Amino acid sequence: MATKKKRRAWLPVEVKALKSAAKNIVPAGKIARLLKRTEGAIRQKALALGLSLNSQRRGKGKKKTGAKRGTGRGRRTGRRARAA
């Protein structure tokens, strides 16, 4: 049978590290390994502090460029390619 871990209080240094990592768009899993806490604990504390850990919706991530698939842009194939 698995033993339950005792809950640890958040130290001010850990809270500072969490805020810094969230600002720098570090994934929650990576923050969890860094602070030696579970990803759930990281997400709960971020929620309590009003921090966002959703890096996809914060605008600083990679921007998608170019045409979407199936729009007809790009390399032509078939009859039209031969006619041009």
Secondary structure, DSSP 4 states (H G I P E B T S, - for coil): -PPPPPP-PPPHHHHHHHHHHHHTT--HHHHHHHHTS-HHHHHHHHHHHT----GGGSS-SPPP-SPPTTSS-SS--SHHHHH-
